[in-house]
Amino acid sequence: MSIQKVRAVANANVALVKYFGKRNIPLNLPAAPSLSLTLKPLQTTTTLAFSEHKSDEIFLGSTPADEKFSARISKFLNLFREQSGVLQAVRVSTENNFPTAAGLASSASGFAALTMGATKLFNLSLSEPELSALARRGSGSASRSICGGIVKWQKGENADGTDSFAHSIAPPEHWDLRILVGVTTQSPKEIGSTEAMERTRITSAYYSPWIDSTHIAVAEAMSAVKTKDFEKLGDITEHSALSMHAALMGARPPIVFLKGATLDVFHFSRALRKEGIGAYFTCDAGPQPKILCQGNDASVIEKRLLHFPGIQKVIHCSLAHGASVS
Ligand code: PMV
């Protein structure tokens, strides 16, 4: 029976130990492992169906996507056409329930949902590691959004990337971790992550120490997750984010994603800790500050962050299950 239409959903993820640097660009192979939380409610919903048109039709909701975005999706769909031998065009409609391309990892949930949907549409039978490795081809961090809870993306050693995939190290039920995203702007980021990673790799004196420290940080974070040592995990999280941004700022020309309001939230997290409230700062390739905390402290921190200067709104996230398709 041929499938008419599929609908896939995937959640975004925020890395506590960041991925920032590639050992292979076309395959999106990372220079180091990373560790993340898969988060609700940040979600992408993607529907796919075969099309009678000559080329793929890509929509953001009901609006046709621009050429650059469409070309990136079509190139990714070619991986499924190659594997299945089915050369038909596809109609894709994708929608996020959060701001696109503003450092909220929309490419992660987007490519994870697309991977789940296209795998079903093209009638491929793939294991979770295979799905993760395939999602990685669309966007590195998408490899992690296939899996639920607390997730490790292993660097892998193989040149073809077959062993560079993510897996869940703890389900959502293991630990009531939260991420509070402070939205400072809804505008798209100024530089794409691949370009920023390459400039940092080539020109920043801090790149190599950054990669070395990430290997250690992932191992330590894994043990903090196992023993639920929140202070240890928080400390590793803050150090990873700040080290990544230090490496970025050391690039030529420098890359500065952090805005005034972003840094103010970092100091706010420290001040909260002095009050005995467990809050740790992180930030990705954009200006949105994020606070890592546990369920028991989350609503107090959320209220205070909401009234913080420069914060437009707060998205309160908790651990989610992995991507799915129907
Ligand atoms: O998946 P990409 O290529 O958008 O890279 C994401 C990189 C960071 O978000 C900055 C860090 C991470 O590990 O998610």
Residues whose N, C-alpha, C, O or C-beta is under 5 A from the ligand:
A	BS01	PMV	A15 V17 K18 Y19 S34 S107 S139 G140 S141 A142 S193 D284 A285
